């Protein structure tokens, strides 16, 4: 059933489960694995720890919906916004995401690498998009550069994830912590 943005927001706010919105369709979010949750929490913690109390950037988890295009709302695993308007009390929509992190899962990987990658790259406020792999210790970073060109790098065990737009470095081994996720072959 097609719905307007206003109908979606009213529906999603009243629902016990979260729904993403894709051009008129509300799509129910599925649950994740222990590894997925642990990686999202770890990234949220590491970002919050390094950002500290410095304004204006703040870290949000998947409880807050993010507007990534006129008719697309998502519940990303981790979002950093550096727009003070996003930090207003009672706000439930991040409108100017700066960094978006998705932990890949079997049910979302294709969408995260395809449709969502395109949405995030089209959103002018997004400076970096991070994909955290659940099958192996591998992190992928898409970064906006000069002239709106995007670069792509990967980071594995023993390496550091550099988030240039926030001037933050995160150790891959620390991110994956005690999880029994193997190194890439």
N, C-alpha and C positions, 0 to 999 in steps of 0.2 A: 504494500500500500504506500503510495507516494504521499509525502507530507511536506509542508513548508518548514523553513527554519524555525519559525515561531512555534509551530505545532511540535516539531522535534524537541525543542528546548523544554516545552511544557511537559511533554511525554517523558523525556529522560529524567527530568527533575523529580517527577512523581514515581518513577519506576524504582524497584528494589535492585535491579541489575543495570549496569551501564550499557549504553548503546553509542556507537560511533555513528556519524551521519555522513552519507555519501550521496550528494546531489539528489535529495528527495527520499532516500531510504535510510531507515534506522537499522543498524546491524548490531545484534547483541554481542557483547564481549564474552569470551569463554575464559574459564579459569586457567591457571598456569601450573607449572611444575615447581617443585622445591628449588631446583636449580635456577629457574627463571626468577622466582621471587628473591632468592638470595643475591643474584647478580644485580637486580634492580635496586634492592636495598643497599648493597655495597656501593654501587655507583652514586646513589643519592647521598649516602653518608660521606663518601670521599669528596664529592663536589661541595657539599655543605661545609665540610671541614675546611677545605681550602678557600672557599669564598668568605668564610667567617661572617662577621657582622658588617662587612663592607657593603655599602649601598652603591649602586641601585640593584645589583643582581641578586636574585633569590632562586632557590631550587624547589621544585614541586614534584610530587609523585603522581601516580596514575589516578588519583582521586579527583583531579581537576581536568576538565575538558579543555582542549586547545583548538582554537580556530586557526586553520591552516590555509583556507581558501574561502571564498564567499559562501560556498555551499558544502564545505567539508569541515567536520569537527572530529577530533580524535582524542583518545585517552592514551597518550604516549606514556611509556614506562617512567621516563624522567624528562623534565623540562626545566630549563633555566630561562627566566625572563629578566631583562635589565630595564624594563619599562615600569616606572613607578605606578602608572595607571593600573597595571596588572596586580599590584599588591594591595589594592583597596580592600578593607574589611568587607566580608560578605560576597566578594567576587567569586564566581565559579567558572570563569572563562579566561584563559590566557590568550590575549589577542596579539601579542608581540613576542612570540617565542624567539629566543636568541640561540639556544642549543637544544636539540632534541635527541633523546637516546631511546632506542628500541632494543630490547633483549629479544633476539630471534627465538621463535618456537616453531614446531612443525606446522601448526595451523596458521601462523601469520607470516612466515618467512617470505613467501612470494609477494604478498601485499607490501611488506616492509621494504623489499628491494625494488618493487615496481611502482605501483600507484602512489604509495606514501613518499617514496624518494622524489618522485616528480612533484608532488604537492609541496613538500618541504623546500625543494630547490626553487619553486616558484614564489614562495613566501619571502618577501624582501627582508624581513627581520631575521630570518634564520641564517646564521653564520656557519654553523657546523651541525652535522648529522652523524650520530655514532650508532653503529650496529654492534651489539655484543653477541658473539656466537655461543650457543648452548652445547654444541657437540664437541668443540675443541677450544682451547685457550687462544682465541683470535678476536681481535677488535678491529673494525673497519671505521675509518673516519672520512667523511666527505666534507670538504671545506670550501667555502665561497672565497674567491680570490679577486684579483684585479679584473675589471670589466665584466663582473658577474660570472667569470669562468670558475668551474668547480674542479678541485683536485681530489685525489683519492689515495689514501695510504692504509696500510695494514700494520698492526702491531701484535706481536706474539710474546711468549714467555721470555723473561729477561729484558723486555723492552718497556719503553715509557710511551704512554698516550699523551701527546701534546695537544692541548686545546688552545690554540693560538688566540682565539677571539676572547678568551677569558684569562689568558696568561696563567694556565694551570697545567701541571704535569701529573699524570696518574700512572702508577706502576701496574703493569698488567698482572703480575703475580699477586699483588695486594688485592686487586679487584676480584680475582678468582679465588683468593683465600684458600680455605680448606676444602673447597669443592673437588670432587673426584672427576674432574673434566680433563681429558688428556691434552697434551701439547699437539699441535699440528704435525703431520708426518712430513 
